[in-house]
Amino acid sequence: MESWHPPPVIDQGTYQLFNTLQEKGVERFKELWAAYGERAKYRQWPLVALHILSTCPALMPDFLIGTDSAPYPPFAMVSDCMLYLHLFHKEVDPNARKATILQCMDPDRWPVVLLPQRGVRLYAMTAGKENAYRAMEIMRSRDSQVSAYTLLAFMNVCTQAGDVDKALECLRAIALVEDRQGLSMNSEGILRHCCKLLELDEVVDENGVRNFKILPQILKLGVTPCLEMMNVVLSNAFSTGDPHLGLDMLDYMKEQGMEFSSYTYNILLTDAVARKDRDRVDALLHEINLHPELKDNRFIASKVFHSHYVFGAKDAYRSDNPGRHLMDMLDVYCRYYDPTPLKELGIIPERFNTMDIPEEGQPSTIILMIMIATYLRCNPRHVATMRLYKRFRELVAQRHPVIAPLVQHPQVFNEFIISFRPYAADLKDCISIVEDMTSAEPFEINDTVIYPAKPNDYTWNTLMSVFVAHRDVEGVTSVREIMQQSGIKFTQVTWTTIINGAVRNQDIPATIAALKEMEDDGFVLDDYTFKAFRLASDPEGLQAAIEALDKETEQLVEEEMKVLERENDELMDRGLKRLALASKKY
């Protein structure tokens, strides 16, 4: 390292090297660099590097590539140059920076003693999973000294790769480091990385006892759970589908005196809404209203808004008074969001008073989608649907900054299509919505390119369900053919919709054929499919047809087995004949 100390001032050689790299490129620079002797390289490398960093940082990757030959510059100097780019010049081509790090900071050339830890961490962050793992193995084989912060960086790499075992291995290694440089097992950095790791946690059964896989191992290392960690654990617990496990975690948090955050309440509301536990939602809303800082939180507001939709407007078409659900949703909306976009869409009725509503927070995409869905479900009339759709298209054509970006989401169009189910209407308008999706072209709003959504599998399934609701057999067949021609894979929902349509039309042969195709496609009957069978006017005939299908399938399987056996026998006979002929030769 001492040999690489530069002279006090830049000389003509420095300028010559710099100008060659800048004007003639890296290949010509390599030739010039190769002509220098070792002592000249020792002197010039630091000077050129500093000149590049101070005048033209974008040249640094080429400089490091061009000087990556014996005598190699010390790892510390190379890593400091790349760290400078990482911290202060992220505009330098990321691909060039990564390629330079992979070539010029290769772990094979890392020093065993006094290994610069910041350079190792930069390599771990940039090089990718496989290269980072290789670096870990090289350091382990050399018994290199690794700091707690560097181990934390490798833990992050393993966590992002979903490699729980290796991430825990890094965490255990941190616990064994004597001098952690102020990084305790309960420091913010450790807890933050544990939170990310816990997002990968799952529940396992051990000797009849259900428990998390990762959490106990983290606790054994002396990590004390904080609110952020317990929020992740709580979310994991509810995501298992076992509410009792989630409530156990919640009780633990209360026992530890943890004061719930907006994220905690978001998790609790998400679970309660998913289970459609209205009493639980009401209890949580009561708690939230006692805390003004939570009541006005935008994430909580979004979840509260969604809960009102699920428990009211979502099934408004079944209600005796759907208009009440619309007014309820408008009340909740106007507590938090600017009503102007809804006025422009024509969703807010003239009689609704918005005079005292502050026009502040703009609604998110999901909030606007929910309001569009609410309006359509509370106004199950063809004229209302098409009036809103035409106004929506007008605002998109005008490049409305809030409304136009909605075209990126197929769910918006799917909601318009769904609205054609309940009533008799000309389905040409329904088809025209799908045609609009297929023909839409990208456009710009405020220098941002908007890519309109194309029909997805949900769009086609929804369109098919509309034809099923209208008993339009030809329409169902046409949609099915379009899906097959477009290479769209049939899902469980697709097959259930097809079977539903056949059963509604009391077409037993078509029902049986669809069942057979569904099974051939690898799907099994679910609750929704069985529910469709209730529509059959001749359930006994349908059952008999299904039994006949089973027998036919068994016969086909038997025939296939016989064919396979015959082919096997023929192959064996041929083999025996070849063996017999071969034995005669000897």
C-alpha positions as CSV (number, residue, x, y, z in Angstrom):
1,M,0.0,0.0,0.0
2,E,2.9,2.4,0.8
3,S,4.2,2.1,-2.7
4,W,1.0,3.7,-4.1
5,H,1.5,7.1,-2.4
6,P,1.3,9.8,-5.1
7,P,3.6,12.8,-5.5
8,P,2.3,16.1,-4.1
9,V,1.2,17.6,-7.5
10,I,-0.4,16.4,-10.7
11,D,2.2,16.2,-13.6
12,Q,2.0,16.0,-17.4
13,G,1.8,12.2,-17.2
14,T,-1.4,12.5,-15.2
15,Y,-3.0,14.8,-17.8
16,Q,-1.8,12.5,-20.6
17,L,-3.5,9.5,-19.0
18,F,-6.7,11.4,-18.2
19,N,-7.0,12.9,-21.7
20,T,-6.3,9.5,-23.4
21,L,-9.1,7.9,-21.4
22,Q,-11.5,10.8,-22.0
23,E,-10.8,11.3,-25.7
24,K,-9.7,7.9,-27.0
25,G,-11.5,5.4,-24.8
26,V,-10.6,2.6,-22.5
27,E,-8.8,0.4,-25.0
28,R,-6.3,3.0,-26.0
29,F,-5.9,3.9,-22.3
30,K,-5.1,0.3,-21.5
31,E,-2.3,0.3,-24.1
32,L,-0.8,3.5,-22.7
33,W,-1.1,2.2,-19.1
34,A,0.6,-1.1,-20.0
35,A,3.6,0.9,-21.3
36,Y,4.2,2.4,-17.8
37,G,6.6,0.7,-15.4
38,E,5.6,-0.4,-11.9
39,R,7.0,2.7,-10.1
40,A,5.2,5.0,-12.6
41,K,1.9,3.2,-12.0
42,Y,2.3,3.5,-8.3
43,R,2.7,7.3,-8.7
44,Q,0.1,7.9,-11.3
45,W,-2.8,5.7,-10.3
46,P,-3.8,7.8,-7.2
47,L,-3.3,11.1,-9.1
48,V,-5.5,10.1,-12.1
49,A,-8.1,8.6,-9.7
50,L,-8.4,11.8,-7.7
51,H,-8.5,13.9,-10.9
52,I,-11.3,11.8,-12.3
53,L,-13.3,11.9,-9.1
54,S,-13.0,15.7,-8.9
55,T,-13.6,16.5,-12.6
56,C,-15.4,13.7,-14.4
57,P,-16.7,10.9,-12.1
58,A,-18.4,9.1,-15.0
59,L,-14.9,8.0,-16.2
60,M,-14.1,6.1,-13.0
61,P,-15.5,2.7,-14.1
62,D,-13.5,2.8,-17.3
63,F,-10.4,3.9,-15.4
64,L,-10.6,1.0,-12.9
65,I,-11.3,-1.5,-15.7
66,G,-8.3,-0.1,-17.7
67,T,-5.9,-0.4,-14.7
68,D,-7.1,-3.8,-13.6
69,S,-3.8,-5.6,-14.3
70,A,-0.7,-6.4,-12.4
71,P,0.4,-4.6,-10.3
72,Y,-3.2,-4.5,-9.1
73,P,-4.1,-1.3,-7.1
74,P,-5.0,-2.1,-3.5
75,F,-8.5,-3.2,-2.7
76,A,-8.9,-0.3,-0.3
77,M,-8.2,2.3,-3.0
78,V,-10.5,0.7,-5.5
79,S,-13.3,0.3,-3.0
80,D,-13.0,3.9,-1.8
81,C,-13.4,5.1,-5.4
82,M,-16.5,3.0,-5.9
83,L,-17.9,4.0,-2.5
84,Y,-17.5,7.7,-3.5
85,L,-19.5,7.0,-6.7
86,H,-22.1,5.1,-4.7
87,L,-22.5,7.9,-2.1
88,F,-22.2,11.0,-4.2
89,H,-22.6,10.1,-7.9
90,K,-25.4,7.6,-8.4
91,E,-26.1,9.2,-11.8
92,V,-23.0,7.3,-13.1
93,D,-24.3,4.3,-15.1
94,P,-25.4,1.6,-12.6
95,N,-24.5,-1.2,-15.0
96,A,-21.0,0.1,-15.5
97,R,-20.6,0.5,-11.7
98,K,-21.7,-3.1,-11.1
99,A,-19.5,-4.5,-13.8
100,T,-16.5,-2.6,-12.4
101,I,-17.2,-3.9,-8.9
102,L,-17.5,-7.5,-10.1
103,Q,-14.2,-7.3,-12.0
104,C,-12.0,-5.0,-9.9
105,M,-13.2,-5.9,-6.5
106,D,-13.3,-9.7,-6.9
107,P,-13.1,-11.5,-3.5
108,D,-10.2,-13.7,-4.7
109,R,-8.0,-10.6,-4.5
110,W,-9.3,-9.4,-1.1
111,P,-6.6,-9.0,1.6
112,V,-6.8,-11.5,4.4
113,V,-5.5,-9.0,7.0
114,L,-7.1,-5.5,7.5
115,L,-9.9,-6.2,5.0
116,P,-11.7,-2.9,4.4
117,Q,-15.2,-3.6,5.6
118,R,-17.0,-0.8,3.8
119,G,-15.7,-2.2,0.5
120,V,-16.9,-5.7,1.4
121,R,-20.4,-4.2,2.2
122,L,-20.5,-2.4,-1.1
123,Y,-19.7,-5.6,-2.9
124,A,-22.3,-7.6,-1.0
125,M,-25.0,-4.9,-1.8
126,T,-24.1,-4.7,-5.5
127,A,-22.8,-8.1,-6.7
128,G,-25.9,-10.2,-6.5
129,K,-26.8,-13.3,-4.5
130,E,-24.5,-15.8,-6.0
131,N,-21.4,-13.5,-6.0
132,A,-22.2,-12.4,-2.4
133,Y,-22.5,-16.1,-1.3
134,R,-19.1,-16.8,-2.9
135,A,-17.6,-13.9,-1.1
136,M,-18.9,-15.3,2.2
137,E,-17.4,-18.7,1.5
138,I,-14.0,-17.2,0.6
139,M,-13.9,-15.1,3.8
140,R,-14.9,-18.2,5.8
141,S,-12.2,-20.3,4.2
142,R,-9.6,-17.7,5.0
143,D,-10.9,-17.0,8.5
144,S,-11.1,-13.3,7.5
145,Q,-12.1,-10.8,10.2
146,V,-15.6,-9.6,9.5
147,S,-17.4,-6.8,11.4
148,A,-20.9,-7.0,12.8
149,Y,-22.0,-4.3,10.3
150,T,-20.6,-6.4,7.4
151,L,-22.4,-9.5,8.6
152,L,-25.6,-7.4,8.8
153,A,-25.1,-6.5,5.1
154,F,-24.8,-10.2,4.2
155,M,-27.8,-10.9,6.3
156,N,-29.8,-8.4,4.2
157,V,-28.6,-10.1,1.0
158,C,-29.8,-13.5,2.3
159,T,-33.1,-12.1,3.4
160,Q,-33.8,-10.5,0.1
161,A,-33.0,-13.9,-1.6
162,G,-35.4,-15.6,0.8
163,D,-32.7,-17.7,2.3
164,V,-33.8,-17.9,5.9
165,D,-31.2,-20.4,7.1
166,K,-28.3,-18.3,5.8
167,A,-29.8,-15.1,7.1
168,L,-30.1,-16.7,10.6
169,E,-26.5,-17.9,10.3
170,C,-25.4,-14.3,9.7
171,L,-27.4,-13.1,12.7
172,R,-25.9,-15.8,14.9
173,A,-22.4,-14.7,13.8
174,I,-23.2,-11.2,14.8
175,A,-24.2,-12.4,18.2
176,L,-20.7,-14.0,18.6
177,V,-18.8,-10.9,17.5
178,E,-17.1,-9.5,20.6
179,D,-16.6,-5.9,19.4
180,R,-19.8,-5.0,17.6
181,Q,-18.8,-1.3,17.4
182,G,-21.9,-0.2,19.3
183,L,-24.2,-2.6,17.4
184,S,-26.2,-4.3,20.2
185,M,-28.6,-7.1,19.5
186,N,-31.4,-4.6,20.2
187,S,-30.0,-1.7,18.2
188,E,-32.2,-0.2,15.5
189,G,-30.1,-1.8,12.6
190,I,-30.5,-5.3,14.0
191,L,-34.2,-4.8,14.8
192,R,-34.9,-3.4,11.3
193,H,-33.2,-6.4,9.6
194,C,-35.0,-8.8,11.9
195,C,-38.3,-7.2,10.8
196,K,-37.5,-7.9,7.2
197,L,-36.5,-11.5,8.0
198,L,-39.7,-12.1,10.0
199,E,-41.7,-11.2,6.9
200,L,-40.5,-14.6,5.6
201,D,-41.7,-16.4,8.8
202,E,-44.2,-19.2,8.7
203,V,-46.1,-21.4,11.2
204,V,-44.9,-25.0,11.5
205,D,-46.3,-27.9,13.5
206,E,-43.8,-29.5,15.9
207,N,-45.0,-32.4,18.1
208,G,-48.5,-31.2,17.7
209,V,-47.7,-27.6,18.7
210,R,-48.0,-24.8,16.2
211,N,-45.3,-22.1,16.4
212,F,-43.4,-19.8,14.2
213,K,-40.2,-21.0,12.6
214,I,-38.0,-17.9,12.6
215,L,-39.3,-15.9,15.6
216,P,-38.1,-18.3,18.4
217,Q,-34.6,-18.5,16.8
218,I,-34.3,-14.7,16.8
219,L,-35.5,-14.5,20.4
220,K,-32.8,-17.1,21.5
221,L,-30.1,-14.7,20.3
222,G,-31.2,-12.1,22.8
223,V,-33.2,-9.9,20.5
224,T,-36.1,-8.2,22.4
225,P,-39.2,-7.8,20.3
226,C,-40.1,-4.2,19.6
227,L,-43.5,-2.9,18.3
228,E,-42.3,-3.0,14.7
229,M,-41.2,-6.6,15.0
230,M,-44.5,-7.6,16.7
231,N,-46.5,-5.9,14.0
232,V,-44.8,-8.2,11.4
233,V,-45.4,-11.2,13.7
234,L,-49.1,-10.1,14.1
235,S,-49.5,-9.8,10.4
236,N,-47.9,-13.3,9.9
237,A,-50.2,-14.8,12.5
238,F,-53.4,-13.5,10.9
239,S,-52.2,-14.4,7.4
240,T,-52.2,-18.1,8.5
241,G,-56.0,-18.0,8.6
242,D,-56.0,-18.8,12.3
243,P,-57.5,-15.8,14.1
244,H,-56.7,-17.3,17.5
245,L,-53.0,-17.3,16.7
246,G,-53.2,-13.6,15.8
247,L,-55.2,-12.8,19.0
248,D,-52.6,-14.6,21.1
249,M,-49.9,-12.3,19.6
250,L,-52.1,-9.3,20.2
251,D,-52.6,-10.3,23.9
252,Y,-48.8,-10.6,24.2
253,M,-48.3,-7.1,22.8
254,K,-50.8,-5.7,25.3
255,E,-49.1,-7.5,28.2
256,Q,-45.8,-5.9,27.2
257,G,-47.5,-2.5,27.3
258,M,-46.9,-1.8,23.6
259,E,-48.8,1.2,22.4
260,F,-50.4,0.3,19.0
261,S,-49.4,2.2,15.9
262,S,-51.4,3.0,12.8
263,Y,-49.7,-0.1,11.2
264,T,-51.0,-2.3,14.1
265,Y,-54.6,-1.1,13.5
266,N,-54.2,-1.5,9.8
267,I,-53.3,-5.1,10.3
268,L,-56.2,-5.6,12.7
269,L,-58.7,-3.9,10.4
270,T,-57.4,-5.9,7.4
271,D,-58.0,-9.2,9.3
272,A,-61.4,-8.2,10.5
273,V,-62.6,-7.1,7.1
274,A,-61.2,-10.3,5.4
275,R,-63.2,-12.4,7.9
276,K,-66.2,-10.1,7.5
277,D,-66.4,-9.7,11.3
278,R,-68.4,-6.5,11.5
279,D,-68.5,-6.3,15.2
280,R,-64.7,-6.5,15.4
281,V,-64.4,-3.7,12.8
282,D,-66.8,-1.5,14.8
283,A,-64.9,-2.1,18.0
284,L,-61.6,-1.2,16.2
285,L,-63.1,1.9,14.7
286,H,-64.3,3.0,18.2
287,E,-60.7,2.6,19.5
288,I,-59.3,4.5,16.5
289,N,-61.7,7.4,17.0
290,L,-60.3,7.9,20.5
291,H,-56.9,8.8,19.0
292,P,-57.0,11.8,16.7
293,E,-53.5,11.1,15.3
294,L,-54.8,7.7,14.1
295,K,-58.2,8.8,13.0
296,D,-56.7,11.1,10.4
297,N,-53.9,8.7,9.3
298,R,-54.2,8.2,5.5
299,F,-53.5,4.4,5.7
300,I,-56.2,4.0,8.4
301,A,-58.5,6.2,6.4
302,S,-58.1,3.9,3.3
303,K,-58.8,0.8,5.4
304,V,-61.9,2.4,7.1
305,F,-63.1,3.4,3.6
306,H,-62.6,-0.2,2.3
307,S,-64.5,-1.7,5.3
308,H,-67.5,0.5,4.6
309,Y,-67.5,-0.7,1.0
310,V,-67.2,-4.4,2.0
311,F,-70.0,-4.2,4.6
312,G,-72.4,-2.1,2.5
313,A,-71.9,-0.9,-1.1
314,K,-70.3,-4.1,-2.3
315,D,-73.6,-6.0,-2.2
316,A,-75.8,-2.9,-2.6
317,Y,-77.7,-4.5,-5.5
318,R,-79.2,-6.9,-3.0
319,S,-80.3,-4.0,-0.8
320,D,-83.8,-2.5,-0.6
321,N,-82.2,1.0,-0.4
322,P,-78.9,1.0,-2.4
323,G,-78.9,4.8,-2.5
324,R,-78.3,4.8,1.3
325,H,-75.0,2.9,0.8
326,L,-73.9,5.4,-1.8
327,M,-74.6,8.3,0.6
328,D,-72.8,6.5,3.4
329,M,-69.7,6.0,1.2
330,L,-69.8,9.6,0.1
331,D,-69.9,10.7,3.8
332,V,-66.8,8.6,4.6
333,Y,-65.0,9.7,1.4
334,C,-65.5,13.4,2.1
335,R,-64.1,13.2,5.6
336,Y,-60.6,12.5,4.1
337,Y,-60.5,13.4,0.4
338,D,-61.1,16.2,-2.1
339,P,-64.6,15.7,-3.6
340,T,-63.7,17.5,-6.9
341,P,-62.8,14.3,-8.9
342,L,-66.1,12.7,-7.9
343,K,-67.9,15.9,-9.0
344,E,-66.2,15.8,-12.3
345,L,-67.2,12.2,-12.8
346,G,-70.8,13.0,-11.9
347,I,-70.8,10.6,-9.0
348,I,-71.7,13.2,-6.4
349,P,-75.4,14.0,-6.7
350,E,-76.4,17.7,-6.8
351,R,-78.3,17.3,-3.5
352,F,-75.1,16.3,-1.7
353,N,-73.7,19.2,0.3
354,T,-69.9,19.6,-0.2
355,M,-69.7,23.3,0.8
356,D,-67.8,22.7,4.1
357,I,-65.5,20.0,2.8
358,P,-61.8,21.0,2.7
359,E,-60.4,20.4,-0.8
360,E,-57.1,18.9,0.3
361,G,-56.0,15.3,0.1
362,Q,-56.3,13.8,-3.4
363,P,-57.8,10.3,-3.4
364,S,-55.5,7.4,-4.2
365,T,-56.2,5.1,-7.2
366,I,-57.7,2.4,-5.0
367,I,-60.1,5.0,-3.3
368,L,-61.3,6.2,-6.7
369,M,-61.8,2.6,-8.0
370,I,-63.9,1.8,-4.9
371,M,-66.0,4.9,-5.4
372,I,-66.6,4.0,-9.1
373,A,-67.6,0.4,-8.0
374,T,-69.8,1.9,-5.3
375,Y,-71.7,4.1,-7.7
376,L,-72.2,1.3,-10.2
377,R,-73.4,-1.2,-7.6
378,C,-75.8,1.4,-6.1
379,N,-77.2,2.4,-9.5
380,P,-77.9,-0.9,-11.3
381,R,-79.2,0.7,-14.5
382,H,-77.7,0.6,-17.9
383,V,-78.1,4.3,-18.5
384,A,-76.2,5.1,-15.2
385,T,-73.4,2.8,-16.2
386,M,-72.9,4.2,-19.7
387,R,-73.2,7.8,-18.5
388,L,-70.4,7.3,-16.0
389,Y,-68.3,5.3,-18.5
390,K,-68.6,8.0,-21.2
391,R,-67.7,10.7,-18.7
392,F,-64.7,8.6,-17.5
393,R,-63.5,8.3,-21.2
394,E,-63.9,12.0,-21.7
395,L,-61.7,12.8,-18.7
396,V,-59.1,10.3,-19.9
397,A,-59.1,11.9,-23.3
398,Q,-58.6,15.3,-21.6
399,R,-55.6,13.8,-19.7
400,H,-57.2,14.6,-16.3
401,P,-54.3,14.3,-13.8
402,V,-56.3,12.3,-11.2
403,I,-58.8,10.4,-13.4
404,A,-56.7,9.5,-16.5
405,P,-54.1,7.3,-14.6
406,L,-57.0,4.9,-13.7
407,V,-56.8,3.4,-17.1
408,Q,-53.7,1.6,-16.1
409,H,-55.8,-0.7,-13.9
410,P,-58.0,-3.4,-15.5
411,Q,-60.0,-3.5,-12.3
412,V,-61.7,-0.3,-13.2
413,F,-62.9,-1.6,-16.6
414,N,-63.8,-5.0,-15.0
415,E,-66.1,-3.1,-12.6
416,F,-67.9,-1.5,-15.5
417,I,-68.3,-4.9,-17.1
418,I,-69.7,-6.5,-13.9
419,S,-72.4,-3.8,-13.8
420,F,-74.0,-5.4,-16.9
421,R,-74.9,-8.6,-15.0
422,P,-78.0,-7.7,-13.0
423,Y,-80.2,-6.2,-15.7
424,A,-81.3,-6.8,-19.3
425,A,-79.4,-4.5,-21.6
426,D,-77.8,-4.3,-25.0
427,L,-74.5,-6.2,-24.4
428,K,-72.9,-4.4,-27.3
429,D,-72.0,-1.6,-24.9
430,C,-70.4,-4.2,-22.6
431,I,-68.4,-5.6,-25.5
432,S,-67.4,-2.0,-26.5
433,I,-65.7,-1.5,-23.1
434,V,-63.4,-4.5,-23.8
435,E,-62.8,-3.2,-27.3
436,D,-61.7,0.1,-25.8
437,M,-59.2,-1.8,-23.6
438,T,-57.7,-3.7,-26.5
439,S,-57.3,-0.6,-28.8
440,A,-56.0,1.9,-26.2
441,E,-52.6,3.4,-26.8
442,P,-50.0,4.8,-24.3
443,F,-50.1,8.6,-23.5
444,E,-48.2,11.1,-21.4
445,I,-49.3,13.2,-18.4
446,N,-46.8,15.6,-16.9
447,D,-43.9,13.7,-18.5
448,T,-45.1,10.4,-17.1
449,V,-46.1,7.7,-19.7
450,I,-49.4,6.0,-18.9
451,Y,-49.9,2.5,-20.3
452,P,-53.6,1.6,-20.5
453,A,-54.5,-1.8,-19.2
454,K,-55.2,-4.6,-21.6
455,P,-57.9,-7.2,-20.8
456,N,-56.5,-9.8,-18.3
457,D,-57.9,-13.2,-17.4
458,Y,-60.3,-11.5,-14.9
459,T,-61.6,-9.3,-17.6
460,W,-62.5,-12.3,-19.8
461,N,-63.9,-14.3,-16.9
462,T,-66.1,-11.3,-16.0
463,L,-67.3,-10.8,-19.6
464,M,-68.1,-14.5,-19.8
465,S,-70.0,-14.3,-16.5
466,V,-72.1,-11.4,-18.0
467,F,-73.1,-13.7,-20.9
468,V,-73.8,-16.5,-18.5
469,A,-76.1,-14.2,-16.4
470,H,-78.0,-13.3,-19.7
471,R,-78.1,-17.0,-20.7
472,D,-76.3,-16.1,-23.9
473,V,-74.7,-19.4,-24.9
474,E,-73.1,-18.0,-28.1
475,G,-71.6,-15.2,-26.2
476,V,-70.0,-17.6,-23.7
477,T,-68.7,-19.7,-26.5
478,S,-67.2,-16.7,-28.3
479,V,-65.4,-15.5,-25.2
480,R,-64.1,-19.0,-24.6
481,E,-62.7,-19.1,-28.1
482,I,-61.1,-15.7,-27.8
483,M,-59.4,-16.8,-24.6
484,Q,-58.1,-20.0,-26.2
485,Q,-56.9,-18.1,-29.4
486,S,-55.1,-15.5,-27.2
487,G,-53.3,-18.2,-25.2
488,I,-55.1,-17.2,-21.9
489,K,-55.0,-20.1,-19.4
490,F,-58.3,-21.1,-18.0
491,T,-58.5,-20.8,-14.2
492,Q,-60.8,-22.4,-11.7
493,V,-63.0,-19.3,-12.0
494,T,-63.2,-19.8,-15.8
495,W,-64.3,-23.4,-15.6
496,T,-66.8,-22.6,-12.8
497,T,-68.3,-19.9,-15.0
498,I,-68.5,-22.2,-18.0
499,I,-70.2,-24.9,-15.9
500,N,-72.5,-22.4,-14.3
501,G,-73.6,-21.3,-17.8
502,A,-74.2,-24.9,-18.9
503,V,-76.2,-25.7,-15.8
504,R,-78.3,-22.5,-16.0
505,N,-79.3,-23.6,-19.5
506,Q,-80.0,-27.1,-18.2
507,D,-77.6,-28.4,-20.8
508,I,-76.4,-31.6,-19.2
509,P,-74.1,-32.8,-22.1
510,A,-72.4,-29.4,-22.1
511,T,-72.0,-29.5,-18.3
512,I,-70.5,-33.0,-18.4
513,A,-68.1,-32.0,-21.2
514,A,-67.0,-28.9,-19.3
515,L,-66.4,-31.1,-16.2
516,K,-64.3,-33.5,-18.1
517,E,-62.2,-30.7,-19.7
518,M,-61.9,-29.0,-16.3
519,E,-60.5,-32.2,-14.8
520,D,-58.2,-32.8,-17.8
521,D,-56.9,-29.2,-17.1
522,G,-55.9,-30.3,-13.6
523,F,-58.7,-28.6,-11.6
524,V,-61.0,-30.2,-9.1
525,L,-64.5,-29.2,-8.1
526,D,-64.7,-26.5,-5.4
527,D,-67.5,-25.0,-3.3
528,Y,-68.5,-22.6,-6.1
529,T,-68.8,-25.3,-8.7
530,F,-71.0,-27.4,-6.4
531,K,-73.1,-24.2,-5.8
532,A,-73.6,-24.0,-9.6
533,F,-75.1,-27.5,-9.6
534,R,-78.0,-26.4,-7.4
535,L,-79.4,-24.5,-10.5
536,A,-79.9,-27.8,-12.3
537,S,-83.6,-28.7,-12.7
538,D,-82.7,-32.4,-13.0
539,P,-80.0,-33.0,-10.4
540,E,-80.6,-36.8,-10.6
541,G,-80.0,-36.7,-14.3
542,L,-76.9,-34.6,-13.8
543,Q,-75.6,-37.0,-11.1
544,A,-76.2,-40.0,-13.4
545,A,-74.4,-38.2,-16.2
546,I,-71.4,-37.5,-13.9
547,E,-71.3,-41.2,-12.9
548,A,-71.4,-42.2,-16.5
549,L,-68.5,-39.8,-17.1
550,D,-66.6,-41.4,-14.3
551,K,-67.1,-44.9,-15.8
552,E,-66.1,-43.6,-19.2
553,T,-63.0,-42.1,-17.7
554,E,-62.2,-45.4,-16.0
555,Q,-62.6,-47.2,-19.3
556,L,-60.3,-44.8,-21.0
557,V,-57.7,-45.2,-18.3
558,E,-57.9,-49.0,-18.6
559,E,-57.6,-48.8,-22.4
560,E,-54.6,-46.5,-22.1
561,M,-53.0,-49.0,-19.6
562,K,-53.6,-51.9,-22.0
563,V,-52.0,-49.9,-24.9
564,L,-49.0,-49.2,-22.7
565,E,-48.7,-52.8,-21.7
566,R,-48.9,-53.9,-25.3
567,E,-46.2,-51.4,-26.2
568,N,-44.1,-52.6,-23.3
569,D,-44.5,-56.2,-24.3
570,E,-43.5,-55.4,-27.9
571,L,-40.4,-53.6,-26.7
572,M,-39.5,-56.5,-24.5
573,D,-40.0,-59.0,-27.3
574,R,-37.8,-56.9,-29.6
575,G,-35.2,-56.7,-26.9
576,L,-35.3,-60.5,-26.3
577,K,-35.0,-61.1,-30.0
578,R,-31.9,-58.8,-30.3
579,L,-30.4,-60.6,-27.3
580,A,-31.0,-64.0,-28.9
581,L,-29.5,-62.8,-32.1
582,A,-26.5,-61.4,-30.3
583,S,-26.0,-64.7,-28.3
584,K,-25.9,-66.7,-31.6
585,K,-22.9,-64.7,-32.8
586,Y,-20.9,-66.0,-29.9
